Structures are given as C-alpha cells and as structure tokens.
Amino acid sequence: MNGDDDMVGSQHDLKFARNAIAREVDYRREKQWRIFSWTSTLLIASIGGAIALAGAQHFSFPVFPQRVLMAFALFVLTSYARTWVRRNIDYEAAARDALIKLDKQLGISESITTNPRDDPRWGYVRALDLLAAAGIMAVLFVRMP
C-alpha cells in the first residue's frame, strides 16, 4: 500500500464514521419527537377529558383525592418526559459535536447541524411545560356539576 491508498482509506473511514454519527443525531431528534408526541397527546386528552366531564350529568369528580391525584400524575408524567427529552438533547449535542469534528477533518468548513441547546426557551420541553400547566389547571379548576 502506498500513501494514496491510505489517504483514500482514511477518507472512507471518516465518511463512514460521519454517516454513523449523523444517523445518531437523526435518531435522537426522532426520539425527542416521539416522547413529545406521546406526552402531549396524554396531556391534551386530560384537558379534553376534564372539559368533557364538566358537561356530564351525574358525574362526581371531587377535588380531593381524585383531582389532586390526577394533577399529580400529570406533573409526574411531564417531569419524566422533560427529563427524557433533555437527556436525548444531551446525547444529540454530544453526537453533533463529534459530527462537527469529523466535518472539519473532511474539509467541511461549516456544519448545518443545529445545536439543540441554542435556545431553551423554545422546543419540546417548553411546550410540555405549557401543556402540563393547562392540563393541571383544567383538572383542578374546571367546574364539574
């Protein structure tokens, strides 16, 4: 083997590694979406359920213990989902950093892969917070007959 063959081999290895890490970034983003989608569906259903039950005749849903327990369950669900999403954001960020290093080695000067930690005011975690607040308020404060 000469130097040119080694160069071709190392370029191939770098491209292979880059593709594997890019798939990891995609996987982490998809996983964050699935966690958000699952949790937001449950939270929206709790809001809709509380509103629907408010119109039901002969239905008893006292504040204590049923409403308080349901509100607590929504809080726990959201807390777990937030942690799960944030952990996947951390994994995605680590993979993104590795991807940028490989991009530089391959001569790609600027990565188009966004940093998942750039603006924490927006995103899945913030949306889950808002939905959880709405769900908990609906469960606790929607007037039942």
C-alpha angles and dihedrals in degrees: 000000000000131000094269092057090050090051092051091047094050091048089051091049092049092050091048091050091046092052091049092051092045088055089051090053090050091048092051092049092049090048091052089052093050092050091048093045093050095046096043090051090055093046094049090047090054090052092048092045093052091049093046092049090050088070096045117109120227094014121134120201106162122197092239125074104349101046094039091050092048091048089050090050090052090050092051092046092051094044091053093046091049090052091047093050093046092050089053090048088055091050091047091050091051091049090046091054090051089047092054091051091052091046089056091049089051092050096253101142100193127033119218092201107112123226109250090210096055099104116012091180089078133045142058097321094053092046090051090051091054094046091047091051090050092046094049092047091048092050094046103036111028104109113241123200 
